[in-house]
Amino acid sequence: MKDKGLVVSTKEDMAQVEVQCFTEHCQNCSARSLCVGKNQSKGLIMVRNPLRASAGDEVEIEIPDTKYSRSLILLFGTLLLASLVGLGLGSLLAPLLPLSSSAASLLGLLCALIIAGIFLSRYFRAKNKVSLYPVIKVITKKGERHG
């Protein structure tokens, strides 16, 4: 999905862009959770800034819908799989532990979720800026800072 906005501020290779929130577009936007103005007429969203746009520039951004959706599926799928595996392993290992079957299953669930959480946090830290953030594709109008 493409959208237009105004660069508000920049920091390193990221920019904060003010976009207009049109109700029909915002409701279906895959990056809605990244947008600050979810229920307002304008929203602020962090985007990658490979073109080095400056504050005041009007830009066109592209939101990677498919990558964002895949990442959500990976996130929730991994947590679901870890939950099931943890419960199963806890139940299977219950006779070896001095715990009841339900307590061992709960322990297995918690351990599996912690391990999955660590894996997911490392994965998304490495991939976050590369694939999940919207990106500035075109600077349509230079702002006042360009002279």
Backbone hydrogen bonds in HBPLUS format (Angstrom, degrees):
<---DONOR---> <-ACCEPTOR-->    atom                        ^
c    i                          cat <-CA-CA->   ^        H-A-AA   ^      H-
h    n   atom  resd res      DA  || num        DHA   H-A  angle D-A-AA Bond
n    s   type  num  typ     dist DA aas  dist angle  dist       angle   num
A0063-ILE N   A0001-MET O   2.75 MM  62  5.25 172.4  1.75 166.5 168.2     1
A0003-ASP N   A0061-ILE O   2.89 MM  58  5.33 154.9  1.95 150.4 155.5     2
A0061-ILE N   A0003-ASP O   2.74 MM  58  5.33 159.3  1.78 157.9 164.4     3
A0005-GLY N   A0059-VAL O   2.94 MM  54  5.50 157.4  1.99 153.4 157.0     4
A0059-VAL N   A0005-GLY O   2.88 MM  54  5.50 163.4  1.90 151.8 157.5     5
A0006-LEU N   A0018-GLU O   2.95 MM  12  5.15 154.1  2.01 139.9 146.2     6
A0018-GLU N   A0006-LEU O   2.80 MM  12  5.15 170.2  1.81 149.4 148.8     7
A0007-VAL N   A0057-ASP O   2.90 MM  50  5.46 170.6  1.91 164.4 166.1     8
A0056-GLY N   A0007-VAL O   2.85 MM  49  5.41 171.8  1.86 145.9 145.7     9
A0008-VAL N   A0016-GLN O   2.73 MM   8  5.54 170.7  1.74 163.8 167.0    10
A0016-GLN N   A0009-SER O   2.79 MM   7  5.28 166.1  1.81 151.1 154.4    11
A0011-LYS N   A0014-MET O   2.92 MM   3  5.39 167.4  1.94 150.2 150.3    12
A0014-MET N   A0011-LYS O   2.96 MM   3  5.39 160.4  2.00 131.4 137.4    13
A0049-ASN N   A0013-ASP O   2.83 MM  36  5.18 158.3  1.88 142.0 137.4    14
A0015-ALA N   A0047-VAL O   2.87 MM  32  5.38 152.8  1.94 153.3 159.5    15
A0047-VAL N   A0015-ALA O   2.85 MM  32  5.38 161.9  1.88 159.2 165.1    16
A0017-VAL N   A0045-ILE O   2.90 MM  28  5.39 173.5  1.90 154.3 154.5    17
A0045-ILE N   A0017-VAL O   2.91 MM  28  5.39 156.8  1.96 147.4 154.8    18
A0019-VAL N   A0043-GLY O   2.77 MM  24  5.28 160.6  1.80 157.1 162.7    19
A0043-GLY N   A0019-VAL O   2.79 MM  24  5.28 162.2  1.82 156.4 162.0    20
A0021-CYS N   A0041-SER O   2.80 MM  20  5.00 174.7  1.81 133.0 133.3    21
A0025-HIS N   A0022-PHE O   2.85 MM   3  5.35 125.1  2.15 115.5 130.5    22
A0026-CYS N   A0022-PHE O   2.83 MM   4  5.88 170.3  1.83 164.7 168.0    23
A0027-GLN N   A0023-THR O   3.17 MM   4  6.10 158.0  2.22 147.5 151.8    24
A0028-ASN N   A0025-HIS O   3.25 MM   3  5.63 137.0  2.45 105.4 115.6    25
A0029-CYS N   A0026-CYS O   3.35 MM   3  5.05 158.5  2.40  97.3 103.6    26
A0032-ARG N   A0029-CYS O   3.36 MM   3  5.37 155.8  2.43 108.6 108.4    27
A0034-LEU N   A0031-ALA O   2.89 MM   3  5.35 146.6  2.00 113.3 123.5    28
A0035-CYS N   A0032-ARG O   3.18 MM   3  5.22 148.6  2.29 100.5 109.7    29
A0036-VAL N   A0044-LEU O   2.77 MM   8  5.07 170.9  1.78 151.5 154.6    30
A0040-GLN N   A0037-GLY O   3.22 MM   3  5.17 169.1  2.24 116.8 114.6    31
A0048-ARG N   A0134-PRO O   2.77 MM  86  6.22 164.1  1.79 157.6 157.4    32
A0136-ILE N   A0048-ARG O   3.10 MM  88  6.29 155.3  2.16 151.3 156.5    33
A0052-ARG N   A0049-ASN O   3.33 MM   3  5.49 165.5  2.35 108.1 111.8    34
A0057-ASP N   A0054-SER O   3.08 MM   3  5.77 162.4  2.11 142.5 143.9    35
A0058-GLU N   A0141-LYS O   2.84 MM  83  4.99 164.5  1.87 151.9 156.1    36
A0140-THR N   A0058-GLU O   2.79 MM  82  5.53 127.7  2.06 134.4 149.5    37
A0141-LYS N   A0058-GLU O   3.24 MM  83  4.99 158.4  2.29 135.8 134.1    38
A0060-GLU N   A0138-VAL O   2.80 MM  78  5.16 154.3  1.87 154.3 158.2    39
A0137-LYS N   A0060-GLU O   2.86 MM  77  5.79 164.1  1.89 160.9 166.3    40
A0138-VAL N   A0060-GLU O   3.41 MM  78  5.16 161.1  2.45 136.6 139.7    41
A0062-GLU N   A0135-VAL O   2.91 MM  73  5.50 157.5  1.96 151.2 157.5    42
A0135-VAL N   A0062-GLU O   3.05 MM  73  5.50 157.2  2.11 146.2 150.5    43
A0065-ASP N   A0063-ILE O   2.84 MM   2  5.76 121.6  2.19 117.7 100.9    44
A0068-TYR N   A0064-PRO O   2.97 MM   4  6.07 160.2  2.01 157.9 164.1    45
A0069-SER N   A0065-ASP O   2.94 MM   4  6.12 159.3  1.99 150.2 155.8    46
A0070-ARG N   A0066-THR O   2.93 MM   4  6.10 160.6  1.97 148.2 153.6    47
A0071-SER N   A0067-LYS O   2.99 MM   4  6.14 152.4  2.07 142.5 150.0    48
A0072-LEU N   A0068-TYR O   3.08 MM   4  6.38 151.4  2.16 145.3 152.5    49
A0073-ILE N   A0069-SER O   3.00 MM   4  6.29 156.6  2.06 149.7 156.0    50
A0074-LEU N   A0070-ARG O   2.87 MM   4  6.11 158.3  1.91 149.2 155.3    51
A0075-LEU N   A0071-SER O   2.88 MM   4  6.06 160.4  1.92 146.9 152.2    52
A0076-PHE N   A0072-LEU O   3.01 MM   4  6.19 176.3  2.01 156.8 155.7    53
A0077-GLY N   A0073-ILE O   2.79 MM   4  5.61 152.1  1.87 143.3 152.8    54
A0078-THR N   A0074-LEU O   2.93 MM   4  5.82 158.4  1.97 142.5 148.1    55
A0079-LEU N   A0075-LEU O   3.14 MM   4  6.38 161.4  2.18 146.2 151.4    56
A0080-LEU N   A0076-PHE O   2.96 MM   4  6.08 155.2  2.02 144.5 151.2    57
A0081-LEU N   A0077-GLY O   2.92 MM   4  6.06 166.9  1.94 150.1 153.9    58
A0082-ALA N   A0078-THR O   2.86 MM   4  5.97 162.6  1.89 149.9 155.2    59
A0083-SER N   A0079-LEU O   3.00 MM   4  6.09 151.3  2.08 139.0 146.7    60
A0084-LEU N   A0080-LEU O   3.05 MM   4  6.35 163.7  2.08 153.3 156.6    61
A0085-VAL N   A0081-LEU O   2.92 MM   4  6.10 168.8  1.93 156.5 159.8    62
A0086-GLY N   A0082-ALA O   2.84 MM   4  5.82 161.1  1.87 145.8 152.0    63
A0087-LEU N   A0083-SER O   2.95 MM   4  6.11 161.2  1.99 148.7 153.6    64
A0088-GLY N   A0084-LEU O   2.98 MM   4  6.12 162.5  2.01 147.3 152.5    65
A0089-LEU N   A0085-VAL O   2.84 MM   4  6.01 170.8  1.84 157.5 159.9    66
A0090-GLY N   A0086-GLY O   2.96 MM   4  5.96 159.6  2.00 144.5 150.8    67
A0091-SER N   A0087-LEU O   2.99 MM   4  6.14 153.5  2.07 144.5 151.5    68
A0092-LEU N   A0088-GLY O   2.91 MM   4  6.16 157.1  1.96 151.0 157.5    69
A0093-LEU N   A0089-LEU O   2.87 MM   4  5.97 152.6  1.95 149.6 156.6    70
A0094-ALA N   A0091-SER O   3.43 MM   3  5.21 156.7  2.48  95.2 101.8    71
A0096-LEU N   A0093-LEU O   3.00 MM   3  5.43 137.8  2.19 111.7 123.5    72
A0097-LEU N   A0094-ALA O   3.17 MM   3  5.21 148.3  2.28 102.8 112.1    73
A0104-ALA N   A0100-SER O   2.92 MM   4  6.12 159.6  1.96 155.5 161.2    74
A0105-SER N   A0101-SER O   2.95 MM   4  6.12 153.3  2.02 143.6 151.0    75
A0106-LEU N   A0102-SER O   2.99 MM   4  6.18 155.6  2.05 142.9 149.3    76
A0107-LEU N   A0103-ALA O   2.91 MM   4  6.14 155.7  1.97 145.2 152.1    77
A0108-GLY N   A0104-ALA O   2.86 MM   4  6.08 157.1  1.92 147.0 153.3    78
A0109-LEU N   A0105-SER O   2.87 MM   4  6.09 154.8  1.94 147.0 154.0    79
A0110-LEU N   A0106-LEU O   2.95 MM   4  6.20 165.5  1.97 152.4 155.3    80
A0111-CYS N   A0107-LEU O   2.96 MM   4  6.14 165.8  1.98 151.5 155.6    81
A0112-ALA N   A0108-GLY O   2.95 MM   4  6.04 163.3  1.97 147.9 152.9    82
A0113-LEU N   A0109-LEU O   2.95 MM   4  6.14 158.2  2.00 151.2 157.2    83
A0114-ILE N   A0110-LEU O   2.96 MM   4  6.16 154.6  2.03 148.4 155.2    84
A0115-ILE N   A0111-CYS O   2.98 MM   4  6.23 165.4  2.00 152.6 156.3    85
A0116-ALA N   A0112-ALA O   2.89 MM   4  6.05 161.8  1.92 148.1 153.7    86
A0117-GLY N   A0113-LEU O   2.81 MM   4  5.88 152.1  1.89 141.3 149.5    87
A0118-ILE N   A0114-ILE O   2.98 MM   4  6.25 155.7  2.04 149.7 155.2    88
A0119-PHE N   A0115-ILE O   3.03 MM   4  6.28 166.0  2.05 151.1 154.9    89
A0120-LEU N   A0116-ALA O   2.83 MM   4  6.02 167.1  1.85 153.9 157.5    90
A0121-SER N   A0117-GLY O   2.90 MM   4  5.98 157.3  1.95 145.4 151.9    91
A0122-ARG N   A0118-ILE O   3.11 MM   4  6.28 162.1  2.14 150.4 154.5    92
A0123-TYR N   A0119-PHE O   2.95 MM   4  6.13 160.3  1.99 150.1 156.4    93
A0124-PHE N   A0120-LEU O   2.87 MM   4  5.97 171.2  1.88 153.7 155.8    94
A0125-ARG N   A0121-SER O   3.02 MM   4  6.03 145.0  2.14 138.8 148.0    95
A0126-ALA N   A0122-ARG O   3.20 MM   4  6.34 156.7  2.26 144.2 149.4    96
A0127-LYS N   A0123-TYR O   3.02 MM   4  6.24 153.6  2.09 147.4 155.3    97
A0128-ASN N   A0124-PHE O   2.75 MM   4  5.10 134.7  1.95 135.0 143.4    98
A0131-SER N   A0127-LYS O   2.97 MM   4  5.95 170.4  1.97 172.4 170.9    99
A0132-LEU N   A0128-ASN O   3.08 MM   4  5.26 147.4  2.19 134.2 144.0   100
A0146-HIS N   A0143-GLY O   3.42 MM   3  6.08 167.2  2.44 115.4 118.9   101
A0147-GLY N   A0144-GLU O   3.28 MM   3  5.76 159.7  2.32 112.4 118.0   102
